[in-house]
């Protein structure tokens, strides 16, 4: 007769592993691209909330101005449970990138995050407001 080790309960591992993988993946998650923009961000605890910080990359051949972002905390079903607006520097240069940061309140129902561009404008290279006086 062979001695086998007693089976270990694995139900808690099956439940915890997807959540752990989701948090690990979201720690440096790329958001869906909107227009000519690509967004990457990290998630960190900040005081009584969460900070999403990262970069917005403008892949267009024109400078983007008035770029506004929306940061959202999502529940397990993908529904928005918390959100905040974020702004980037006045200009995101053509083929360049800028830093952003957004604060979200803590919410125990949040299992993931999303950052999207909600509005922007392009400035052409021949725009006189670009030229120095």
C-alpha positions in Angstrom: 0.0 0.0 0.0 1.4 3.4 -1.0 1.2 6.3 1.3 -0.3 9.3 -0.4 -0.3 12.8 1.1 -3.7 14.0 2.1 -5.3 16.1 -0.6 -5.1 19.8 0.1 -8.1 22.0 -0.4 -7.6 24.0 -3.6 -10.9 25.9 -3.9 -9.3 29.0 -2.4 -6.4 28.9 -4.9 -8.9 28.7 -7.8 -10.6 31.8 -6.5 -7.6 33.8 -5.5 -5.4 33.1 -8.6 -7.6 35.0 -11.1 -7.8 38.0 -8.8 -4.0 38.0 -8.2 -3.4 37.7 -12.0 -5.8 40.6 -12.7 -4.1 42.9 -10.1 -0.7 41.9 -11.5 -1.7 42.6 -15.1 -3.4 45.9 -14.2 -0.4 47.2 -12.3 1.1 48.2 -15.7 -1.9 48.0 -17.9 -2.2 49.5 -21.4 -5.6 51.1 -21.9 -7.5 50.8 -25.1 -6.2 53.2 -27.8 -8.4 56.2 -28.5 -7.8 58.0 -31.8 -4.0 58.4 -32.2 -3.3 58.0 -28.5 -1.8 55.1 -26.6 -2.0 55.1 -22.8 -0.1 53.1 -20.2 -0.4 53.4 -16.5 0.5 52.0 -13.1 -1.8 51.6 -10.1 -0.6 52.5 -6.6 -2.3 53.1 -3.3 -2.3 56.7 -2.4 -3.6 57.8 1.1 -7.2 56.9 1.2 -7.5 56.1 -2.5 -5.7 54.9 -5.6 -3.4 56.8 -7.9 -3.2 55.9 -11.6 -0.1 57.4 -13.2 1.4 56.9 -16.6 2.0 58.3 -20.0 -0.1 59.4 -22.9 1.6 58.9 -26.3 0.5 61.0 -29.3 1.1 58.8 -32.4 -0.1 61.5 -34.8 2.0 63.9 -36.9 0.4 66.9 -35.2 0.6 68.4 -31.7 -2.5 67.6 -29.5 -3.9 70.2 -27.2 -6.5 70.2 -24.5 -6.2 66.5 -24.0 -8.6 65.3 -21.2 -8.7 61.8 -19.7 -11.1 59.8 -17.7 -9.8 57.3 -15.1 -12.3 54.7 -14.0 -12.4 52.0 -11.4 -14.3 48.9 -12.6 -16.1 46.1 -10.7 -15.8 42.4 -11.7 -18.5 42.7 -14.3 -16.7 45.7 -16.0 -19.1 48.3 -14.6 -17.8 51.7 -13.6 -18.0 52.1 -9.8 -15.7 55.2 -9.4 -14.3 57.8 -11.8 -12.2 60.9 -12.0 -11.1 63.4 -14.6 -7.4 63.9 -15.4 -5.6 66.5 -17.5 -2.3 66.3 -19.2 0.1 69.1 -20.0 -1.1 71.8 -22.4 0.4 70.2 -25.4 1.2 66.6 -26.3 3.8 66.9 -29.0 3.5 65.1 -32.3 5.0 61.6 -31.9 5.7 62.5 -28.3 4.4 61.6 -24.8 3.5 63.3 -21.5 3.0 62.1 -18.0 -0.4 62.1 -16.2 -1.8 61.3 -12.8 -5.3 60.7 -11.6 -6.6 60.1 -8.1 -9.6 57.7 -7.5 -11.3 57.2 -4.1 -10.9 53.8 -2.5 -13.7 51.4 -3.3 -13.7 47.8 -2.2 -15.7 46.8 -5.3 -13.0 47.8 -7.7 -11.2 44.9 -9.4 -9.7 46.8 -12.4 -9.1 50.2 -14.0 -9.4 51.9 -17.3 -8.1 55.3 -18.6 -9.5 56.8 -21.8 -9.1 60.0 -23.8 -12.4 61.9 -23.6 -11.4 64.9 -25.8 -8.6 66.6 -27.6 -7.7 69.0 -30.4 -5.0 69.0 -33.0 -2.8 72.0 -33.8 -1.3 72.1 -37.2 2.4 72.8 -37.7 1.6 76.0 -39.5 -0.6 77.3 -36.6 0.8 80.9 -35.8 0.1 80.4 -32.1 3.0 77.9 -32.1 5.5 80.4 -33.3 7.5 82.4 -30.8 7.1 86.2 -30.9 
